[in-house]
Amino acid sequence: MSWHLYILSGIFIIAGIFHFIKPKAFMRIMPLYIPYHKQLVYLSGITEIIAGIGLLFAQTRFFSIWSIICMLILFFPVHIHMLMNKKAGLNLPKSILIFRLLLQFGLIYWAQSYL
């Protein structure tokens, strides 16, 4: 197994853990039209952790990769909301917010490269 896969796995496991450490930060960046902020923050955190762990095992890798790709696509509205809403943008510079949005495409490409 490639060391790159361990890094991708670690990114999602750590990101998922942060959903439980700092849930309010994740709720703050969600668009208001999305309901159940707290529940979705925890659900996405659990999903990220499970998908990250699943990348490490050949039997679950395919499902985990597709789970990650779907999550990254579903997260686009959050990144757009952060870019368009100053409060949701966490006072980050626009260049960082644009980079984070574009990074989604890189992460999707990275994940699909293991299919």
Backbone as CSV, one residue per row, in Angstrom:
resi,resn,N_x,N_y,N_z,CA_x,CA_y,CA_z,C_x,C_y,C_z
1,MET,0.854,-1.178,0.000,0.000,0.000,0.000,0.901,1.243,0.000
2,SER,0.527,2.203,-0.801,1.299,3.434,-0.960,1.218,4.322,0.283
3,TRP,2.325,4.999,0.589,2.353,5.906,1.737,1.384,7.063,1.521
4,HIS,1.093,7.385,0.240,0.141,8.459,-0.057,-1.254,8.109,0.476
5,LEU,-1.570,6.840,0.421,-2.875,6.393,0.910,-2.967,6.568,2.423
6,TYR,-1.875,6.353,3.122,-1.850,6.584,4.567,-2.085,8.065,4.879
7,ILE,-1.506,8.928,4.073,-1.696,10.374,4.286,-3.149,10.765,4.042
8,LEU,-3.732,10.286,2.936,-5.138,10.587,2.650,-6.022,10.067,3.773
9,SER,-5.751,8.862,4.218,-6.501,8.284,5.330,-6.384,9.166,6.573
10,GLY,-5.174,9.566,6.900,-4.943,10.409,8.076,-5.658,11.737,7.996
11,ILE,-5.679,12.333,6.812,-6.378,13.613,6.632,-7.839,13.469,7.018
12,PHE,-8.482,12.415,6.540,-9.916,12.258,6.812,-10.189,11.819,8.241
13,ILE,-9.332,11.002,8.797,-9.521,10.609,10.198,-9.369,11.828,11.111
14,ILE,-8.334,12.611,10.893,-8.107,13.801,11.725,-9.222,14.824,11.525
15,ALA,-9.622,15.045,10.274,-10.724,15.979,10.018,-11.992,15.514,10.721
16,GLY,-12.264,14.223,10.667,-13.446,13.687,11.339,-13.396,13.867,12.844
17,ILE,-12.232,13.666,13.423,-12.077,13.848,14.874,-12.353,15.300,15.260
18,PHE,-11.891,16.233,14.416,-12.119,17.648,14.729,-13.594,18.024,14.717
19,HIS,-14.438,17.248,14.038,-15.882,17.500,14.084,-16.406,17.321,15.510
20,PHE,-15.740,16.493,16.290,-16.163,16.251,17.670,-15.445,17.170,18.656
21,ILE,-14.253,17.620,18.305,-13.500,18.524,19.173,-14.030,19.948,19.064
22,LYS,-14.343,20.391,17.848,-14.796,21.762,17.585,-16.092,21.769,16.764
23,PRO,-17.161,21.153,17.256,-18.380,21.077,16.443,-18.974,22.447,16.122
24,LYS,-18.846,23.415,17.024,-19.425,24.742,16.774,-18.781,25.418,15.578
25,ALA,-17.492,25.211,15.381,-16.814,25.794,14.218,-17.394,25.225,12.922
26,PHE,-17.691,23.936,12.915,-18.254,23.316,11.727,-19.706,23.739,11.521
27,MET,-20.447,23.905,12.603,-21.833,24.358,12.484,-21.882,25.784,11.953
28,ARG,-20.913,26.593,12.329,-20.879,27.998,11.928,-20.686,28.167,10.421
29,ILE,-20.024,27.228,9.779,-19.748,27.368,8.356,-20.846,26.784,7.471
30,MET,-21.843,26.156,8.080,-22.905,25.536,7.290,-23.939,26.574,6.864
31,PRO,-24.385,26.505,5.605,-25.442,27.421,5.155,-26.717,27.216,5.969
32,LEU,-27.458,28.289,6.170,-28.681,28.214,6.978,-29.755,27.336,6.350
33,TYR,-29.743,27.185,5.027,-30.772,26.367,4.381,-30.567,24.867,4.600
34,ILE,-29.426,24.490,5.160,-29.187,23.088,5.491,-29.658,22.866,6.927
35,PRO,-30.608,21.955,7.131,-31.126,21.738,8.493,-30.219,20.827,9.326
36,TYR,-30.530,20.756,10.596,-29.881,19.808,11.520,-28.354,19.939,11.542
37,HIS,-27.885,21.153,11.744,-26.443,21.411,11.707,-25.651,20.489,12.633
38,LYS,-26.048,20.423,13.889,-25.275,19.646,14.855,-25.232,18.165,14.469
39,GLN,-26.376,17.615,14.112,-26.440,16.208,13.742,-25.593,15.929,12.492
40,LEU,-25.642,16.846,11.525,-24.876,16.646,10.297,-23.370,16.796,10.532
41,VAL,-22.992,17.677,11.452,-21.575,17.812,11.788,-21.069,16.500,12.379
42,TYR,-21.814,15.935,13.309,-21.391,14.677,13.919,-21.439,13.522,12.914
43,LEU,-22.482,13.481,12.099,-22.601,12.424,11.090,-21.456,12.499,10.087
44,SER,-21.133,13.710,9.632,-20.038,13.836,8.670,-18.704,13.502,9.333
45,GLY,-18.558,13.831,10.613,-17.333,13.471,11.331,-17.171,11.968,11.430
46,ILE,-18.232,11.281,11.793,-18.189,9.815,11.878,-17.888,9.216,10.506
47,THR,-18.540,9.759,9.487,-18.344,9.247,8.129,-16.904,9.448,7.674
48,GLU,-16.336,10.609,7.985,-14.944,10.865,7.601,-13.991,9.894,8.314
49,ILE,-14.233,9.659,9.585,-13.384,8.729,10.337,-13.496,7.312,9.777
50,ILE,-14.714,6.855,9.557,-14.919,5.499,9.035,-14.320,5.361,7.633
51,ALA,-14.545,6.363,6.781,-14.001,6.303,5.417,-12.476,6.339,5.454
52,GLY,-11.918,7.160,6.322,-10.463,7.226,6.450,-9.868,5.899,6.887
53,ILE,-10.504,5.271,7.859,-10.038,3.951,8.306,-10.247,2.914,7.199
54,GLY,-11.376,3.010,6.518,-11.686,2.061,5.447,-10.688,2.085,4.303
55,LEU,-10.027,3.227,4.095,-9.015,3.310,3.041,-7.852,2.351,3.292
56,LEU,-7.642,2.012,4.537,-6.478,1.211,4.918,-6.648,-0.279,4.641
57,PHE,-7.842,-0.704,4.304,-8.119,-2.130,4.110,-8.631,-2.374,2.692
58,ALA,-8.031,-3.334,2.022,-8.392,-3.629,0.636,-9.879,-3.939,0.482
59,GLN,-10.452,-4.609,1.484,-11.858,-5.027,1.402,-12.824,-3.834,1.436
60,THR,-12.435,-2.747,2.058,-13.336,-1.601,2.212,-12.882,-0.372,1.425
61,ARG,-11.746,-0.450,0.777,-11.162,0.725,0.112,-12.083,1.304,-0.961
62,PHE,-12.654,0.465,-1.809,-13.507,0.948,-2.899,-14.683,1.754,-2.340
63,PHE,-15.374,1.196,-1.357,-16.519,1.889,-0.752,-16.070,3.176,-0.060
64,SER,-14.930,3.137,0.596,-14.422,4.319,1.299,-14.053,5.433,0.326
65,ILE,-13.447,5.069,-0.780,-13.083,6.073,-1.789,-14.331,6.759,-2.310
66,TRP,-15.352,5.975,-2.637,-16.585,6.575,-3.148,-17.295,7.388,-2.072
67,SER,-17.200,6.965,-0.828,-17.773,7.750,0.272,-17.074,9.103,0.383
68,ILE,-15.761,9.097,0.268,-14.988,10.342,0.342,-15.330,11.253,-0.828
69,ILE,-15.394,10.702,-2.016,-15.736,11.510,-3.195,-17.119,12.133,-3.023
70,CYS,-18.089,11.351,-2.586,-19.450,11.879,-2.378,-19.464,12.965,-1.309
71,MET,-18.746,12.745,-0.211,-18.681,13.760,0.845,-18.076,15.054,0.313
72,LEU,-16.988,14.944,-0.418,-16.333,16.142,-0.933,-17.258,16.919,-1.868
73,ILE,-18.032,16.208,-2.658,-19.010,16.871,-3.534,-20.107,17.531,-2.694
74,LEU,-20.581,16.816,-1.674,-21.619,17.374,-0.809,-21.130,18.587,-0.018
75,PHE,-19.832,18.693,0.215,-19.273,19.809,0.977,-19.099,21.073,0.138
76,PHE,-19.277,21.005,-1.190,-19.116,22.197,-2.022,-19.999,23.364,-1.565
77,PRO,-21.279,23.141,-1.253,-22.093,24.281,-0.800,-21.535,24.965,0.451
78,VAL,-20.924,24.203,1.330,-20.332,24.779,2.538,-19.176,25.694,2.156
79,HIS,-18.326,25.243,1.248,-17.176,26.045,0.839,-17.615,27.301,0.085
80,ILE,-18.631,27.183,-0.720,-19.170,28.357,-1.427,-19.787,29.320,-0.428
81,HIS,-20.516,28.786,0.537,-21.116,29.621,1.588,-20.031,30.364,2.367
82,MET,-18.948,29.692,2.678,-17.847,30.325,3.400,-17.247,31.471,2.578
83,LEU,-17.174,31.275,1.283,-16.613,32.288,0.400,-17.534,33.502,0.282
84,MET,-18.833,33.260,0.335,-19.811,34.336,0.111,-20.279,35.011,1.395
85,ASN,-20.085,34.376,2.536,-20.592,34.898,3.799,-19.419,35.163,4.736
86,LYS,-19.218,36.428,5.072,-18.046,36.811,5.871,-17.995,36.076,7.212
87,LYS,-19.116,35.979,7.917,-19.144,35.313,9.221,-18.800,33.824,9.078
88,ALA,-19.358,33.185,8.061,-19.079,31.763,7.835,-17.646,31.553,7.366
89,GLY,-17.041,32.575,6.800,-15.686,32.477,6.291,-14.619,32.468,7.364
90,LEU,-15.050,32.544,8.632,-14.140,32.452,9.777,-13.012,33.491,9.728
91,ASN,-13.297,34.630,9.104,-12.315,35.720,8.971,-11.048,35.307,8.227
92,LEU,-11.159,34.273,7.432,-10.019,33.849,6.616,-9.946,34.730,5.366
93,PRO,-8.745,34.979,4.856,-8.626,35.762,3.613,-9.333,35.049,2.458
94,LYS,-9.859,35.841,1.529,-10.562,35.274,0.368,-9.676,34.283,-0.386
95,SER,-8.388,34.582,-0.471,-7.483,33.688,-1.202,-7.446,32.299,-0.567
96,ILE,-7.496,32.231,0.747,-7.506,30.943,1.458,-8.818,30.216,1.202
97,LEU,-9.917,30.960,1.222,-11.231,30.350,0.990,-11.334,29.814,-0.436
98,ILE,-10.788,30.551,-1.388,-10.782,30.075,-2.775,-9.902,28.839,-2.890
99,PHE,-8.749,28.871,-2.241,-7.858,27.714,-2.250,-8.559,26.488,-1.663
100,ARG,-9.279,26.668,-0.556,-9.984,25.538,0.074,-11.035,24.964,-0.874
101,LEU,-11.715,25.839,-1.600,-12.724,25.391,-2.560,-12.059,24.588,-3.679
102,LEU,-10.974,25.104,-4.220,-10.263,24.403,-5.293,-9.609,23.120,-4.794
103,LEU,-9.209,23.110,-3.529,-8.604,21.924,-2.937,-9.555,20.733,-2.986
104,GLN,-10.854,21.003,-2.934,-11.837,19.915,-3.024,-11.626,19.101,-4.298
105,PHE,-11.364,19.810,-5.406,-11.138,19.105,-6.675,-9.882,18.241,-6.600
106,GLY,-8.838,18.768,-5.976,-7.609,18.000,-5.811,-7.813,16.771,-4.959
107,LEU,-8.590,16.912,-3.890,-8.862,15.768,-3.018,-9.712,14.718,-3.724
108,ILE,-10.671,15.176,-4.532,-11.486,14.228,-5.305,-10.600,13.471,-6.287
109,TYR,-9.726,14.186,-6.973,-8.803,13.543,-7.909,-7.901,12.544,-7.188
110,TRP,-7.378,12.955,-6.051,-6.486,12.092,-5.267,-7.214,10.809,-4.859
111,ALA,-8.426,10.967,-4.340,-9.188,9.791,-3.905,-9.494,8.863,-5.066
112,GLN,-9.959,9.433,-6.191,-10.336,8.573,-7.319,-9.146,7.891,-7.954
113,SER,-7.943,8.401,-7.715,-6.755,7.766,-8.288,-6.499,6.375,-7.710
114,TYR,-7.161,6.050,-6.606,-6.998,4.725,-5.991,-8.061,3.730,-6.457
115,LEU,-8.963,4.165,-7.319,-10.000,3.244,-7.831,-9.408,2.265,-8.813
